[in-house]
Amino acid sequence: MVDITNKSNTLRIATAQAKVVVSKQATIDAINNRTVPKGDVFAMSKSAGLLGVKNTPLILPDCHPLPIEFTGIEYTIDGLEIIIEVTIKTIYKTGVEVEAMHGASVVALNIYDMLKPIDKDIEIHAIKLLNKKGGKSDYKNKFKGLLNAAVVVCSDTISAGQKEDRAGKAIIEKLKSLDVAIFDYIVIPDEFDSIQLKVKKYCSDKVNLVIFTGGTGLSSRDVTPEAIRPLLDREIPGIEETIRSYGQNRMPYAMLSRSVAGTIGKTLVLALPGSTKGAEESMDAVFPSILHVFGIMGGAQH
């Protein structure tokens, strides 16, 4: 199965449709009058559809087992057509469109099975996804190609050439995948004044996004939060909480990170962990949805 461990839980909704076409009005009348020999067609088929939805990962090998938190099955009769709509909801890491389509197809097949003794010319038509919602596909990047970012690695050992930077490069790769241009990339030592100078310079250059990695721990040299916080116009604690919560679900020490998020004018400033994994997970936790901040602030500055 596809690895979804880097994804976040969001509300996922999908609606799928199937159509069953009968050959005569007498079949429709039998359904409505509940005189079909095998029983109540709609009630039985709804039960079959519920079982189909719940058992999707047992039938389709690449589907993840996931919590189904709502299943709605609706019928509409239009002439000789029975239109089936199945809506699924969950709060999880992956979508439910396949579960909705599987449920609709099982409902249609059960209707066929129940009606075939009284109608030999039934057809199943148009099994399709009507709509879906949730996850990153909902995010519309209104600033594609319009934003730039500076990435600053705060590390005594990396600046001294004793260690290779990987966290900063991981952040850059993520930004490039979102069409955010890299304005600057630099490694500096864990020095309070150097960090503040970089923040002020990038803000004066009207850089949209400034991301620091490193110096958010608890050693005496970890001063990135102390350097950045006094310069912020506004902190955004929800971003910090999301980063730590996401990380804590993956390793028990994420709660010790002192990530920072806030704005200076129209520049968004982030301070992320210095470990490669910590930086990657922090970026996964809040991007691309964090870019919505530029919509709130009135667009990208140049």
N, C-alpha and C positions, 0 to 999 in steps of 0.2 A: 504494500500500500504506500501511497505518497506520504512523505513525512510532513505532518502538520503541527509538530511540536513548537514551531516558531510562531504560530498564529495565535491570535487572541480570541477569546469568546466574544461573540456579538450576537445580536438577535438575527436569526436567519428565518426567512419566510419564502416558501415556494408554492405556486399553484399550478397544477397540471390538469389537462383535459383529455378525455377520451369520449368517443361517440359509438353508440351501438345503434345500428339501423335495422329495424325489423321490416318484414315484407307486407304486413297487413294490419289494419286497424284493430282487428280482433285480438291481436297480441297485446296491443296497448291497453285495450279494454280489460283483458285478463289481468294485466299488471295492476291497473287501477282498482279493479274489483276484488283483488287478492284471490283469484280463482286459478292461478297457475298451480299445477299439480305438485310441484316441488316446494311450494310455500311462498311466503312474502318475499318477492324478488328484491325490493329495495332494502329491506331490513337485513336479509341474508347476505346480500352483496356488500352492504356497508361493513358487516362483520368480517367478511372475507378481505375487504380492502384494508381494514385495520390490521389484520394479521399480516397482510402483504407488506404494509409499511414497516411494521415492527421487525419483520424478518428479511428486509432488504439486504443487509450485509451477509446473510446466510446463503443468498442466491447469487449475488453479484460480488465476486471476490475482491474487487478493489474498493468497495464501499466500506467506510469506517463504521463500526458500531457507535451509535450516538444516542443521546437522550431525546426521545420524541416527546415534546411537552404539549403539543396540540395536534390533533388531526380532525379536519372537517371534511365531510363528504356530502356533496349536494347533487341533486338530480333536477334536470329540466327536461320536460317532454315537448318536442317541437315537431308536430306531425308524426312521422314514423321514426323520428330520431330521439334517442335518449342521450342527453348530454350530461356527462359526469364531470364534476370538478372536485379535485382533492387538494386541500390546502394543509401544509405542514408548517409548524413553528417549533423552533428550538433556540436555545442560547448555547452556542457551541462554536468550535473552531472551523467547522466546514459546513458547506451548504446542504440543503435538503431537497434539491431539485430531483435527484434520482429517486429518492424515497417517494416524492409526490407522483412522479411518472409511473413508478412501479405500482403504487397504490391504485392509480387510475386504471392501469392495465389489468390488474387483478379484479377490480370491480367489474370492468367490462367483460372479462372472461367468465366471471361467475354469473353475470346476467345471461351471457350466451349459453352457459351450461344449463341454467334453470329454464330457459325459454326454448331450447332446441326440441323438446318433445312436442311442442305445439306450433313451432315455426321452423322449417328446414332451411330457410333462406336468410338467416341473420348474418350481418356483417359487422365487424369492428373497424372503425375508422379513426383517423386523426388523433392518435396518442401524441400529445405534444406538451411542452412547457409553455404556460401562458405568461408567467412572470416570476421573478425571484428578487430577493432583497437581502442585504447583509454582507458583511465582509468588505474587503478592499475594493471589490467591484463597484460598490456604491460610491466610492470616493471619486469625484471628478476633479482632476488637477487643472484648476483654472489658471495656474501660474506656470504651466509647462514652458520651460525655456526662458522664464522671466526672472527667476531667482538666482542669487549667487550666495556662496558660503565660504567662510574662512575656517580652516581646521587647524587647531593649535594643540600640539602634544606637549603636555607638561611632565617632564621627566628628567631628573638629574642624570640617570644612567644613560638614557638614549641621547641626550644632548652632548654627553661626553664621549659618545661613540662606543660605549661598552655593550650596547644592546640595540637590536633592530626594532624599529617601530612597526607594529602590526595593527594596533588599535586604530590609529589615525588613518591608515590605508583602508581598513575595513569601513570606516565611516565615509571615506571618499567614494568607495565603490557603491555604497548604498545611495549616496547623494546623486551620483551619476546615473544610477538606475531610475531616478525620479526626475531626470533632466534638470538638476540643479547644478549650475556652473561652479567650478572651484576657483574662487578669487585668489586664495592663498592657502598654502600648507607650510607649516613651520614647526620646528621642535625647539622648545625653550626649557631652561631649568625650572625647578620648583621655587621660583622667586616671586614674592608678593608684588613687588614693583613692576617686574617684567610682565606679569599677568595683567595688571591694571593698565599698563601702557598699551598692550595689544588690544584690550577691550576698547579703550578710548580711540585708538587709531582706526580700528575697523568701523566703529560707529561714525567717526568723522568722515570716513570713506563711503558711508552709506551702504555698507555690506548688509544684506538682508538677514543672514544667519551666521552666527559665530558659535562654533562648537569646540569646546575644550575637552580633552580626554586626559585623565590623570590628575592626581592631587586631590582626590575626593575621599581618601581614606582617613585613617586616624593617627598616622605617624606625625612626628613633629614637623616634617617637611611638607605635609599635605595641607596646603594653604589656598588651593583654588577657590573653594567656596567663600572663604574669608575675604579674598581679593575681589571677587565678583559681586557679592551681595550688596556692598555699600554703593555700588555704581548703578544698580538696577532702579528704574522708575517704578516697575511693578513686578512682583514675583508671581509665578503661576504654579501654585503648589500642586494642582491637579496633575501636571506633567511629571513632577517629581514623584508623586504618589504612584502614578501609573508605572513609571520606570522601576521603582522598588518592588511594587507588587508583582509585576511581570518577572523580575529577576528572582524574587523569593520563591516563586512557584517552580523554579528550576535549580536553585541551589540555596542552602540555608544561610549563607553569609551576605546575601544581597541587602539585607536590612541595615548593614553597617556602612553602606555607601552613602555619601552625602551629596547626591546629585543636586544640581541647581538649575532652575529654569526661570527666565523672566525677560522683560523687555527694557530696552533703552531707546527711547524714541520709537522708531519703527524697525529696530533691529531686535531679533530674537536671539538671546544668548543662552546656551546650554553648557553645563559642566557635567560630563559623563565619566564613568569609571575608566581607569587606565588599562585594565586587562582587556585583551582582545575579545574574549567571550563577553565580558561585561559591556563593552562598547557595542558589540554586535547586537546583543539582546536589548540594550537600551534603545538602539535605533529601530529594531523590530517592534518594540513596545509602542512607540509613539508615531512612527512614520508609516504611511504618508499623511495620516489624519492631522498631525500637528501643523501641517502647512495651511490649514484653515485659519490659523491665527492671522495670516496676511490678508485674508478676506475681511476679518473683523477689524483689522487696523487700517483698512482702506487701500489695499493693494501693495505691490512691490515698489520699493523706492529705488531710485537710480542716481 
